[in-house]
């Protein structure tokens, strides 16, 4: 079994977090979102992955390489220009000659992929689409389906008075390779607006899979913060992190001064230093090589890799991205900071 991740999006709504990296590489509890999703696939025995890239592909390739360090075999197909969801899938056709999974790489979910594949086979479907139920579906693609679990109508971003179904496309699919023949090549194509409706017109079967209890589209800074809140509160299940068992999780042995105070839940990356008199937590992530100076106070914040807080800095409800240095005695609240913003003394409220 192979899987295809569509990782070429610009991540416009998530800026400035995506100014320097593609959206699938933003860290979730210290690991890239894409790595989190790959870990979930490995639990179901999937080891071969194709990545369809476009925006900042070098960031993804430098991190994952050929996949061997992650117990995977990874291939890359880079779009010269954005091809849409359908065009990107078509562009990777050469690698798929059997049933395969497709993912929009900006989501987190608790889908049981083995169960979804079994469901797909039972339904003898050409495509199976995972769906999730939302209160307000007007910002998403809505799917209407019959009593046998087969889709019969797709509606993109319906107006409130048009809403019939509250089940939306969750961005996870099972495809039969024969569907690839139905997708036009060499131009942008949307699976939601073109491919799926065309399959229905041709009498092909599109099954709807509802086994998704947790789902989040990390498309905005607010949703990104929500993902971490869910992680701290146990709604988002991560293989190696359980804050009910340990209030402080660390990827390696951190250097923590004896007079520093950690109030869980706290998630620490590799090679973290927390100096004397610092108070960290609750609900704090500190990425690899993070340095928290003397008497710093950090709460309800997400610090990426190589972040330095100089002595006396205070952060509350902040996101600080890779390579940032926060000056000593700074008091920051409800802000996003990147190195460029710090240089120009600008920040964004969150």
ZILIN-V334649 format. One record per helix or strand. SS is the DSSP state (A for helix, B for strand). FROM is the first residue (numbers start at 1). TO is the last residue. If there is no record, write none. Layout:
BEGIN
ss from to
SS FROM TO
SS FROM TO
END
This chain:
BEGIN
ss from to
B 2 6
A 12 14
A 23 25
B 27 28
B 31 32
A 33 42
B 48 53
A 57 64
A 68 70
B 73 78
A 84 91
A 93 95
B 100 104
B 107 109
A 113 123
B 127 133
A 137 139
B 141 145
B 150 156
A 160 162
B 167 175
A 177 182
A 191 201
B 206 209
B 215 217
A 221 233
B 238 238
B 241 241
B 248 250
B 255 256
B 261 263
B 266 268
B 273 274
B 279 281
B 284 286
B 291 292
B 297 299
B 301 303
B 308 309
B 314 320
B 325 326
B 331 337
A 339 343
B 348 349
END
